[in-house]
């Protein structure tokens, strides 16, 4: 008698496997079901396999089975075929609560399955409480959260579906969002950009980063910007105002709609304003004041006819001299009109400041550049005698070379010691704005000034070097210039550097090694040494 070992695989609530083994003389029974009978239908619940006669391939031992022996027949699977391994395995389908088959892997959610293949029953990472990611289904038809993501909006890092996070904008700006200025922000939920701080210059709307936009000045004007008058505009970038057309009365510059500024009349006079004479002025609003302008009348010159054009003057003169009102108006009548009857007559150019004149020739009524607020220069009088011209005045120290100045501070106007006729040196400017040439030099001549000093004073001693037993003119230059001393680490003469030239130290007595020069004699006058200094400072030319 053979005994068959059968293994039944039955799904449990946790998708585990229950192993059931047969006992001799009895059929295996599923652990969680009643004994099943073979109906011949392999599509129903867990199937029981009945004993089957051995097939032709089965082998039975001749000896009676011992207690440990087992007859190994070929188990027949549910389809009726033999497995040939002595063990039959029957995989049953667990019944669902609805009575249908539950098979994990058939891409259909049945029974206790949470998912099956790609069918997630509409679930995703977000519906399951995560922030994003890819939900999957594992081989047991349970939801797999491995690729779901948990992140926090506001941590400054881009995660999952976030568009941005706090200051992390993923390289985006207002420009990449189609604007041309402003600051891009992130919405609090991290899912979109906040463009409220972005703007487009030229659309007439004053956006967050803009001061103005085209003609939209936000209610501002030249006056609100601290000017007196004029037309305020917006700059091309919408970042500020253009005040070029604004005016500020009192700043000395004639701007915009201003006629004048203080004493600055822009070259205008009573005559240019259509009057014969007088003094044009500027009022506090920077407009011309022609109250002192007038037209010359016939009261101011002989006119060949009785009376003059000013009734008041004529009546006054006629009362004193009836002749002036019965015959031609002559010089006597004019004198009476101006001297006794207050006729206003201007004769510019006579060197006298007449009534109605501010200046005449070199007469300025006591005014000077200094009284005009300058510290140098000369005033002049405009041809109509109505304006004192201070363009020839200056202020020393303002950096500008005014008419009466040669220079101002570091501004030498391109001048140099050489342009002033010197060989070299450093030109500077005095406190009175004149040239300081004290540091300009004319380079001493080697042959005309330096060699004669050697000839008259330097019978050089052998201790320095045998070559200096004397300094003949044909060898002295080559024996001294750029030649090192054997006593100290200096050249005898270092071009351009008198303080690094050993011979200067010897001649001024500042170098004790070997004694001073001339040897055993008083030091040479400093003026003589200075000639050598100037020559070395100029580069020690062989001139």
CORWO-V325237 format. One record per pair of residues at least 4 apart in sequence whose C-alpha atoms are under 7 Angstrom apart, sorted by the first residue. I is the first residue (numbers start at 1). J is the second residue. Records with the same first field share a line. If there is no record, write none. Layout:
I=J  J
//
This chain:
1=71
2=70  71  72  73
3=24  70  71  72
4=72  73  75  87
5=21  22  87  88
6=21  22  87  88  89
7=19  20  21  88  89  90
8=19  20  89  90  91
9=17  18  19  90  91  92
10=17  18  91  92  94
11=15  16  17  94
12=16  17
15=140
20=28  30
21=28
22=26  27  28
29=35
30=34  35
36=47  48
37=48
38=47  48  49
42=78
45=92  93  94  95
46=92  93
47=92
49=78
54=58  73
58=73  74
59=73
60=71
65=69  70
72=86
73=86
74=82  83  84  85  86
75=82  83  84  86  87  88
76=80  81  82  83  88
77=81  82  83  88  89  90
78=90
83=88
93=101  102  103
94=101  102
95=99  100  101  102
96=100  101  102  111
97=111
102=110  111
104=116  140  141
105=116  117
106=116
107=116  117  118  119
108=116  119
109=113  114  115  116
113=141  142
114=141  142  143
115=119  120  121  137  141  142  143
116=120  137  141
117=137
118=137
123=127
124=128  135
125=129  130  131  132  133  134  135  148
126=130  131  132
130=148  149  150
131=149  150  151
132=148  149  150  160  161
133=147  148  149  160
134=147  148
135=144  145  147  148
136=143  144  145
137=141  142  143  144
138=142  143  144
151=159
153=165  189  190
154=165  166
155=165
156=165  166  167  168
157=165  168
158=162  164  165
162=190  191
163=190  191  192
164=168  169  170  186  190  191  192  193
165=169  186  190
166=186
172=176
173=177  184
174=178  179  180  181  182  183  184  198
175=179  180  181
179=198  199  200
180=199  200  201
181=198  199  200  209
182=197  198  199  208  209
183=197  198
184=194  195  197  198
185=193  194  195
186=190  192  193  194
187=191  192  193  194
197=208  209
198=207  208  209
199=207  208  209
201=213  237  238
202=213  214
203=213
204=213  214  215  216
205=213
206=210  211  212  213
210=238  239
211=238  239  240
212=216  217  218  234  238  239  240
213=217  234  238
214=234
215=234
217=234
220=224
221=225  232
222=226  227  228  229  230  231  232  246
223=227  228  229
227=246  247  248
228=247  248  249
229=246  247  248
230=245  246  247  256  257
231=245  246
232=241  242  243  245  246
233=241  242  243
234=238  240  241  242
235=239  240  241  242
245=256
246=256
247=255  256
249=261  285  286
250=261  262
252=261  262  264
253=261
254=258  259  260  261
258=286  287
259=286  287  288
260=264  265  266  282  286  287  288
261=265  282  286
262=282
263=282
268=272
269=273  280
270=274  275  276  277  278  279  280  290  293
271=275  276  277
275=293  294  295
276=294  295  296
277=293  294  295  296  346
278=292  293  294  356  357  386
279=292  293  356  357  386
280=288  289  290  292  293
281=288  289  290
282=286  287  288  289
283=287  288  289
296=300  345
297=308  309  310
298=303  308  309
299=308  309  310  334  337  343
300=334  345
301=331  334
302=329  330  331  334
303=328  329  330
304=328  329
305=327  328  329
306=324  325  326  327  328  329
307=314  324  325  329
308=314
310=314
311=315
312=316
313=317  337  341  343
314=318
315=319
316=320  341
317=321  324  333  336  337  341
318=322  324  325
322=326
323=327
324=328  329  333
329=333
330=334
331=335
332=336
333=337
334=338
335=339
336=340  341
337=341  342  343
338=342  343  344
344=355
345=355
346=354  355  356
347=354
348=360  384  385
349=360  361
350=360
351=360  361  363
352=360  363
353=357  358  359  360  363
357=385  386
358=364  385  386  387  388
359=363  364  365  381  385  386  388
360=364  381  385
361=381
362=380
367=371
368=372  379
369=373  374  375  376  377  378  379  390  393
370=374  375  376
374=393  394  395
375=394  395  396
376=393  394  395  404
377=392  393  394  403  404
378=392  393
379=388  389  390  392  393
380=388  389  390
381=385  387  388  389
382=386  387  388  389
392=403  404
393=402  403  404
394=402  403  404
396=408  432  433
397=408  409
399=408  409  411
400=408
401=405  406  407  408
405=433  434
406=433  434  435
407=411  412  413  429  433  434  435
408=412  429  433
409=429
410=429
415=419
416=420  427
417=421  422  424  425  426  427  440
418=422  423  424
422=440  441  442
423=441  442  443
424=440  441  442
425=439  440  441
426=439  440
427=436  437  439  440
428=435  436  437
429=433  434  435  436
430=434  435  436
443=534  535  538
444=449  531  534  535
445=449  450  543
446=450  451  542  543
447=451  543
448=452
449=453
450=454  532
451=455  473
452=456
453=457
454=458  471
457=518
458=470  518
459=469  470
460=468  469  470
461=468  469
462=466  468  469
471=475  476
472=476
475=479
476=480
477=481
479=483
480=492  493
481=492  493  494
482=491  492  493  494
483=491  492
484=490  491  492
485=489  490  491  492
487=513
490=500  501  502
491=501  502
492=501  502  503
493=501  502  503
494=498  500  501
495=536  537  539  540
496=536  537  538  539  540
497=501  536  537
498=504  533  536  537
499=504
501=505
502=506
503=507
504=508
505=509  510  511
506=510  511  516  517
507=516  517  518  523  524
508=523
509=516
512=516
515=519
517=523
518=523
524=528  529
525=529
526=530
527=531
528=532
529=533
530=534
531=535
532=536
533=537
534=538
535=539  540
536=540
//
